[in-house]
Amino acid sequence: MIVQYNQDALSDVLSVIDAQALFTVRFAAGGNWSVAFPPPGYVKFNAIRQGGAWLLSDGEAPMWVKAGDCLVVSGRAFTLCGNPKAKPIPASEVFAGGALDVCVGDGRDFVLLGGSVSLDTVDGSLLTDALPPVVVIEREETGPITFLLEQLDLEWNGAAPGSRIACNDLLRLVFIHVLRAYLARQTSQHPGWLAGLADARLAPSMRAIHSQPARRWTVDALAELAGLSRSAFAERFRATVGSSPIDYLANWRMRLAAARLRRGNEPLSRIAQSFGYNSDSAFAATFRRVVGQSPARYRSLHRDQADA
């Protein structure tokens, strides 16, 4: 069976989680320096533009990051330093007062451009749970990112009208290319939808689910797209993605439904029908099982929070 589906499941997820990249700071350092950063609220994104530094994080071997590398951190504290034995300065002191351009020491040895990726407060875990706590994309993997980073430098240093917005847009493009580079490795040991997209066999079934979430997918149909037997597909999917194919389908449907409940006033029956449910009660039962609340209760709670 040859079927062509939407090839952009990554865009689907980034849209659902409302990923927005915000350029935040230029950081320079030199000499005997060390700065300790707290765990980011969601995702912290840094592009090394000059020199190099040691990246230290609990549970990870020390890593040297250099000009051209990109660093993505989610949910874990980390330290950047020129000397691993130097006493770290808390980042809160370095960036006190909301400064956008800061320097530690003489600033000659290391420069990075940093940003944060803000996510939907409910669905943001779709991304943070799918990524390892620390991802380093080396210069050799970055491809077109180099050009984008050069443009980011120009916008930051030029201070032309609209440069702040331009920096945000460029950083978002860089972040997407970093995710692509991570997917291209196809060696992730971190279970989740990103690992599924990186698996050449599973990717067609993942794209099919994201393209047509309302379709009555069966494990047999998805296995055929993957070119695997039913049992081999189910086992590979669970090991790579972290859930069964049918559970992943149900969870993706309910993620989409929850976003529509939070962000709009569509009737529940219309949302249920759009995801292939013939009755409101069947939709509500699945929603309650996945989300832990009835659709009506979920919408009411999030509307109250928005009005607070």
HUGIZI-V689974 format. One record per pair of residues at least 4 apart in sequence whose ideal C-beta (glycine too) atoms are under 8 Angstrom apart, sorted by sequence separation. I is the first residue (numbers start at 0). GAP is how many residues later the second one is. D is the distance in Angstrom with one decimal. If there is no record, write none. Layout:
[[I GAP D] [I GAP D]]
This chain:
[[7 4 6.6] [8 4 6.5] [9 4 6.3] [10 4 6.1] [11 4 6.6] [12 4 6.3] [28 4 4.5] [39 4 3.9] [47 4 7.1] [55 4 7.8] [64 4 4.7] [81 4 7.1] [88 4 5.6] [89 4 7.4] [90 4 5.8] [91 4 6.6] [94 4 6.0] [102 4 4.0] [104 4 7.6] [106 4 7.5] [118 4 7.2] [119 4 5.2] [123 4 6.2] [124 4 4.9] [125 4 6.6] [126 4 6.4] [130 4 6.1] [136 4 5.2] [137 4 7.5] [141 4 5.7] [143 4 6.5] [144 4 6.0] [145 4 6.6] [146 4 6.6] [147 4 6.3] [148 4 6.6] [149 4 6.7] [150 4 6.3] [151 4 6.2] [152 4 6.0] [153 4 5.5] [158 4 5.6] [161 4 5.7] [162 4 6.1] [163 4 6.8] [164 4 6.4] [165 4 6.2] [166 4 6.2] [167 4 6.6] [168 4 6.7] [169 4 6.4] [170 4 6.3] [171 4 6.6] [172 4 6.5] [173 4 6.4] [174 4 6.7] [175 4 6.5] [176 4 6.4] [177 4 6.5] [178 4 6.4] [179 4 6.3] [180 4 7.3] [189 4 7.6] [190 4 5.8] [191 4 7.2] [192 4 6.4] [193 4 6.4] [194 4 6.5] [198 4 6.1] [201 4 5.8] [202 4 6.2] [203 4 6.3] [204 4 6.5] [205 4 6.5] [206 4 5.8] [207 4 6.3] [208 4 6.4] [216 4 5.7] [217 4 7.1] [218 4 5.9] [219 4 6.5] [220 4 7.0] [221 4 6.6] [227 4 4.5] [228 4 6.6] [229 4 6.3] [230 4 6.3] [231 4 6.1] [232 4 6.0] [233 4 6.4] [234 4 6.3] [235 4 5.9] [236 4 5.4] [237 4 7.2] [242 4 4.3] [243 4 6.9] [244 4 6.4] [245 4 6.4] [246 4 6.2] [247 4 6.2] [248 4 6.5] [249 4 6.3] [250 4 6.3] [251 4 6.6] [252 4 6.2] [253 4 6.0] [254 4 6.6] [255 4 6.7] [256 4 6.3] [257 4 6.3] [258 4 5.9] [259 4 5.5] [265 4 5.1] [266 4 7.3] [267 4 6.1] [268 4 6.3] [269 4 6.4] [270 4 6.9] [272 4 6.6] [277 4 6.7] [278 4 7.1] [279 4 5.9] [280 4 6.3] [281 4 6.7] [282 4 6.1] [283 4 6.1] [284 4 6.4] [285 4 6.2] [286 4 5.5] [287 4 6.9] [292 4 4.6] [293 4 6.7] [294 4 6.3] [295 4 6.3] [296 4 6.2] [297 4 6.5] [298 4 6.1] [299 4 6.4] [300 4 6.5] [301 4 6.4] [302 4 6.4] [303 4 6.4] [13 5 4.5] [47 5 7.5] [54 5 7.8] [72 5 5.6] [80 5 5.7] [88 5 5.9] [118 5 3.0] [136 5 6.1] [154 5 7.2] [157 5 6.3] [189 5 6.1] [196 5 7.8] [197 5 7.5] [211 5 7.8] [216 5 5.7] [222 5 5.2] [227 5 4.0] [237 5 6.5] [242 5 4.9] [260 5 8.0] [265 5 5.4] [271 5 4.2] [272 5 7.7] [276 5 5.0] [287 5 6.4] [292 5 4.6] [5 6 7.6] [28 6 7.2] [55 6 5.5] [64 6 6.0] [159 6 7.9] [181 6 7.3] [187 6 6.7] [195 6 4.8] [196 6 5.4] [222 6 6.5] [236 6 7.9] [237 6 5.7] [259 6 5.9] [276 6 3.9] [286 6 7.8] [287 6 5.5] [36 7 7.3] [54 7 7.0] [80 7 6.8] [94 7 6.0] [138 7 7.6] [155 7 7.1] [187 7 4.6] [195 7 7.0] [207 7 7.9] [222 7 4.8] [225 7 5.1] [236 7 6.9] [240 7 5.8] [271 7 7.3] [286 7 7.0] [287 7 8.0] [290 7 6.1] [26 8 7.9] [53 8 5.5] [54 8 4.6] [93 8 5.6] [118 8 6.1] [136 8 7.7] [154 8 4.8] [208 8 6.5] [227 8 6.7] [236 8 5.0] [242 8 7.0] [271 8 5.2] [274 8 6.9] [286 8 5.0] [292 8 7.2] [53 9 7.2] [54 9 7.5] [78 9 5.3] [118 9 7.4] [196 9 5.5] [207 9 7.2] [222 9 7.6] [276 9 7.4] [53 10 6.0] [54 10 5.1] [93 10 6.1] [116 10 7.9] [187 10 5.7] [195 10 4.7] [196 10 7.8] [219 10 5.5] [222 10 3.6] [225 10 7.8] [233 10 6.5] [260 10 7.1] [271 10 7.6] [283 10 5.7] [52 11 7.5] [53 11 7.8] [154 11 4.7] [155 11 6.0] [182 11 6.5] [218 11 5.6] [221 11 6.6] [222 11 7.3] [233 11 6.5] [236 11 7.4] [259 11 5.6] [268 11 5.4] [271 11 3.5] [283 11 5.6] [286 11 7.3] [51 12 5.8] [52 12 6.0] [154 12 5.1] [181 12 7.1] [185 12 4.8] [232 12 7.4] [267 12 5.9] [270 12 7.4] [271 12 7.8] [282 12 7.2] [51 13 6.3] [184 13 6.9] [185 13 7.0] [192 13 6.8] [208 13 7.4] [51 14 4.0] [182 14 5.7] [183 14 7.6] [185 14 6.9] [207 14 6.8] [218 14 6.9] [256 14 5.4] [50 15 7.4] [51 15 6.8] [64 15 7.9] [88 15 6.9] [151 15 6.2] [154 15 6.5] [178 15 7.5] [182 15 4.6] [218 15 5.8] [221 15 7.9] [256 15 8.0] [267 15 7.3] [50 16 6.3] [54 16 6.7] [56 16 7.7] [181 16 7.7] [267 16 7.6] [47 17 5.4] [49 17 5.4] [58 17 7.8] [204 17 4.2] [207 17 5.7] [47 18 6.2] [48 18 6.1] [57 18 7.0] [151 18 4.7] [204 18 7.6] [256 18 6.2] [47 19 5.4] [56 19 5.7] [57 19 7.1] [150 19 5.7] [151 19 6.7] [255 19 7.1] [47 20 6.6] [56 20 7.1] [204 20 4.7] [47 21 4.8] [56 21 4.3] [203 21 4.5] [204 21 5.0] [27 22 7.9] [46 22 7.8] [47 22 7.3] [55 22 6.6] [56 22 7.3] [61 22 6.3] [147 22 5.6] [151 22 7.0] [203 22 6.1] [252 22 4.7] [46 23 5.1] [47 23 7.1] [54 23 6.3] [55 23 4.2] [81 23 7.9] [221 23 5.3] [252 23 8.0] [20 24 6.9] [28 24 7.3] [45 24 7.0] [46 24 7.8] [54 24 7.5] [55 24 7.8] [201 24 5.9] [270 24 7.5] [44 25 7.2] [45 25 4.4] [53 25 7.9] [54 25 6.1] [55 25 6.7] [147 25 5.5] [148 25 6.5] [200 25 4.9] [44 26 7.3] [45 26 8.0] [53 26 7.2] [147 26 4.9] [200 26 6.5] [218 26 5.5] [256 26 7.6] [43 27 8.0] [44 27 5.6] [45 27 7.8] [52 27 4.8] [53 27 5.1] [81 27 5.7] [200 27 6.2] [218 27 6.5] [267 27 5.3] [43 28 7.3] [52 28 6.1] [53 28 7.3] [55 28 6.3] [81 28 6.6] [204 28 7.5] [216 28 7.5] [267 28 6.8] [42 29 6.3] [43 29 4.6] [52 29 5.9] [53 29 7.8] [144 29 5.5] [147 29 6.9] [216 29 7.6] [257 29 7.7] [42 30 7.3] [43 30 7.4] [53 30 5.2] [79 30 7.7] [256 30 6.4] [42 31 4.8] [201 31 8.0] [41 32 6.7] [79 32 7.8] [144 32 4.7] [200 32 8.0] [204 32 7.4] [216 32 5.7] [253 32 6.6] [39 33 5.9] [143 33 6.1] [144 33 6.8] [252 33 7.5] [253 33 5.5] [257 33 6.1] [39 34 6.5] [142 34 7.0] [201 34 6.5] [260 34 6.0] [39 35 7.2] [141 35 7.1] [200 35 6.7] [201 35 6.0] [205 35 7.8] [36 36 7.7] [38 36 5.5] [112 36 7.5] [141 36 7.8] [144 36 7.5] [208 36 7.8] [212 36 7.0] [249 36 5.9] [253 36 4.1] [261 36 7.9] [38 37 5.5] [198 37 7.5] [253 37 5.8] [260 37 5.7] [261 37 7.2] [38 38 5.0] [142 38 7.1] [201 38 5.9] [256 38 7.2] [260 38 4.4] [37 39 5.5] [112 39 6.0] [141 39 6.3] [201 39 7.2] [208 39 6.8] [212 39 5.7] [213 39 7.7] [249 39 7.9] [250 39 5.7] [36 40 6.5] [112 40 7.4] [140 40 4.6] [204 40 7.0] [208 40 5.4] [212 40 5.0] [249 40 6.0] [257 40 6.5] [261 40 4.5] [35 41 7.0] [36 41 5.4] [70 41 8.0] [136 41 5.1] [195 41 7.2] [198 41 5.3] [260 41 7.1] [35 42 7.9] [36 42 6.9] [209 42 6.8] [35 43 4.7] [36 43 7.1] [112 43 6.6] [134 43 7.7] [140 43 7.3] [208 43 6.1] [212 43 6.3] [34 44 6.8] [136 44 4.8] [140 44 7.7] [195 44 5.5] [261 44 8.0] [33 45 6.1] [34 45 5.6] [136 45 6.5] [194 45 5.1] [195 45 4.3] [33 46 7.5] [34 46 7.0] [194 46 6.6] [33 47 3.5] [134 47 5.9] [32 48 6.3] [33 48 7.2] [190 48 7.4] [192 48 6.3] [32 49 5.0] [33 49 6.5] [190 49 6.4] [191 49 6.5] [31 50 6.6] [32 50 7.2] [33 50 7.6] [190 50 6.2] [191 50 6.0] [28 51 7.7] [30 51 6.8] [31 51 5.2] [130 51 7.8] [190 51 3.7] [29 52 7.2] [33 52 4.0] [35 52 3.8] [37 52 8.0] [28 53 6.5] [32 53 6.3] [33 53 6.5] [34 53 6.2] [35 53 7.0] [37 53 6.6] [73 53 7.5] [74 53 5.8] [114 53 7.8] [31 54 5.1] [33 54 4.3] [34 54 5.4] [35 54 5.6] [36 54 4.6] [37 54 7.5] [73 54 4.4] [33 55 6.7] [34 55 7.8] [35 55 6.3] [192 55 7.6] [32 56 7.8] [34 56 5.5] [52 56 7.8] [77 56 6.6] [114 56 4.6] [131 56 7.5] [50 57 7.8] [51 57 7.9] [52 57 4.9] [73 57 5.3] [75 57 3.8] [50 58 4.7] [51 58 6.6] [74 58 5.6] [75 58 6.2] [112 58 7.9] [116 58 5.9] [131 58 4.7] [34 59 5.6] [50 59 4.1] [71 59 6.7] [73 59 6.1] [130 59 6.9] [49 60 6.5] [50 60 6.5] [72 60 6.8] [114 60 7.8] [129 60 7.2] [213 60 6.2] [215 60 6.1] [49 61 3.9] [72 61 5.5] [130 61 7.7] [213 61 5.0] [214 61 6.8] [47 62 7.6] [48 62 4.7] [71 62 7.5] [72 62 7.8] [129 62 3.4] [212 62 6.1] [213 62 4.0] [47 63 7.6] [48 63 6.1] [70 63 7.5] [71 63 4.3] [128 63 6.0] [129 63 5.5] [130 63 6.8] [212 63 7.9] [47 64 5.1] [48 64 5.8] [70 64 7.4] [71 64 7.9] [129 64 4.2] [46 65 6.3] [70 65 5.5] [71 65 7.5] [129 65 7.3] [45 66 4.9] [46 66 4.9] [69 66 7.4] [70 66 7.9] [26 67 7.7] [45 67 7.2] [46 67 7.7] [68 67 6.0] [69 67 4.5] [125 67 7.3] [45 68 4.7] [68 68 6.6] [34 69 6.3] [44 69 7.0] [45 69 7.6] [68 69 5.4] [24 70 6.7] [43 70 7.1] [44 70 4.9] [67 70 7.7] [68 70 5.5] [32 71 4.7] [43 71 7.8] [44 71 6.9] [64 71 6.0] [67 71 3.0] [32 72 4.7] [43 72 5.9] [44 72 5.8] [66 72 7.2] [69 72 6.6] [31 73 7.2] [42 73 6.9] [43 73 7.8] [59 73 7.9] [62 73 6.1] [65 73 6.9] [68 73 7.9] [24 74 7.6] [25 74 6.9] [27 74 7.4] [28 74 7.0] [29 74 7.5] [30 74 3.6] [41 74 7.0] [42 74 4.0] [58 74 7.5] [59 74 5.7] [67 74 6.4] [24 75 5.5] [25 75 4.8] [26 75 5.6] [27 75 4.6] [28 75 4.2] [29 75 4.2] [30 75 5.5] [40 75 7.7] [41 75 6.2] [69 75 6.6] [23 76 7.2] [24 76 7.1] [25 76 7.5] [26 76 7.8] [27 76 7.4] [28 76 5.5] [29 76 3.9] [32 76 7.9] [39 76 6.7] [41 76 6.3] [42 76 7.0] [56 76 7.1] [24 77 6.6] [26 77 7.8] [29 77 5.0] [32 77 7.9] [41 77 4.7] [56 77 5.2] [28 78 6.2] [29 78 4.1] [30 78 7.1] [67 78 6.6] [27 79 3.7] [29 79 4.0] [54 79 7.4] [27 80 7.9] [28 80 6.3] [29 80 6.7] [28 81 4.6] [54 81 7.0] [67 81 7.7] [27 82 6.6] [41 82 5.4] [27 83 4.7] [26 84 7.2] [42 84 6.7] [25 85 7.0] [26 85 5.2] [41 85 7.8] [42 85 6.5] [25 86 7.5] [26 86 8.0] [41 86 6.2] [25 87 5.6] [26 87 6.0] [24 88 7.6] [25 88 7.5] [42 88 7.5] [24 89 4.7] [22 90 7.2] [23 90 5.5] [24 90 7.9] [22 91 8.0] [23 91 5.2] [22 92 4.8] [23 92 5.6] [21 93 5.8] [20 94 5.6] [21 94 5.3] [20 95 7.6] [21 95 7.7] [20 96 5.1] [21 96 6.2] [19 97 7.0] [20 97 7.9] [18 98 5.7] [19 98 4.8] [46 98 7.9] [18 99 7.5] [19 99 7.9] [17 100 7.9] [18 100 5.7] [48 100 6.8] [17 101 6.6] [16 102 4.8] [17 102 4.4] [46 102 5.4] [16 103 4.8] [71 103 7.8] [15 104 7.3] [48 104 6.5] [69 104 7.0] [17 105 7.6] [46 105 7.2] [16 106 4.7] [71 106 6.1] [15 107 5.6] [16 107 5.3] [18 108 6.8] [69 108 5.0] [16 109 5.2] [15 110 6.8] [16 110 5.6] [71 110 7.9] [12 113 5.8] [13 113 7.8] [12 114 7.1] [44 126 6.9] [46 127 6.5] [22 129 7.7] [44 129 7.6] [125 129 6.9] [25 130 6.2] [44 130 5.6] [122 132 6.0] [22 133 7.7] [44 133 7.4] [122 135 7.3] [121 136 6.9] [122 136 6.4] [121 137 8.0] [119 139 7.4] [121 140 6.8] [22 141 7.1] [22 144 3.8] [22 145 5.2] [21 146 5.7] [20 147 6.0] [22 147 7.8] [19 148 7.8] [22 148 4.9] [21 149 7.4] [20 150 4.3] [20 151 3.8] [19 152 7.2] [18 153 7.7] [20 153 7.8] [20 154 5.1] [18 156 7.7] [13 162 7.5] [9 166 7.7] [9 169 6.5] [9 170 7.7] [9 173 7.6] [12 180 6.6] [121 180 7.7] [8 184 7.5] [9 187 6.6] [8 188 5.9] [8 197 5.6] [12 197 7.6] [8 198 5.0] [11 198 4.6] [4 199 7.4] [7 199 7.8] [6 200 5.9] [8 200 7.9] [5 201 6.2] [8 201 3.9] [4 202 5.0] [8 202 7.6] [4 203 4.7] [5 204 6.6] [2 205 7.1] [5 205 3.6] [4 206 4.0] [4 207 6.8] [2 222 6.7] [0 223 5.4] [0 224 7.3] [15 239 6.0] [15 240 6.5] [15 243 5.6]]
